């Protein structure tokens, strides 16, 4: 990708300029942005970087302007931008138009159906016997994929058995499947990961932090496994209380294929 900012700008530019930010919160684990009836969430990346690129008011500002903060090198600020992107792209109506709600009964969600479209669940059989790389150490992934595939985990803060993330330059071209955490949109590593993988590997980007946007599929990504908020009040309570996983009670995982 010769100029990654063109990709980021393509996501920002499509946002309706009339949408305004009504509410936001930057929590310990998650960040949220509301606009009208819509809400978006992204994981809070805590590294502060070179300082704030924007110091003005947020409430009442165009959603598009706050989404542009995803380009900030202050990753906490970029988390706010990612949540604003998701506020626009990850609405039930927009995702439905992309086919991301097939097989989901929005009116009758339960603990199982909320997560059924998570790529780590949906692709468990498809990856059998394959070489699989995971960008980001998802909880309990070693047990979930145990004996299913040849699993390689690459992590910025590696645990025992993980590879440090610079190993992507050497290991990604060897893989059959690649699962990328949506946080890579926030920390700006996503464009390079796609450069290394597209054309060689089947790619799924997953988690609440990724926006379900056709611009991402157009890059050659095979699947986006994202998250739509269905109850803003439950989401707000979960974020303010600092829970890591209770945001899933406030929404549903959705899946869009290229």
Beta strands, then each sheet from edge to edge (+ up, - down):
strand 1: 23-26
strand 2: 30-35
strand 3: 38-43
strand 4: 131-135
strand 5: 150-155
strand 6: 163-164
strand 7: 177-181
strand 8: 202-206
strand 9: 223-229
strand 10: 251-257
sheet 1: 1+ 2- 3+
sheet 2: 6+ 5+ 4+ 7+ 8+ 9+ 10-
end
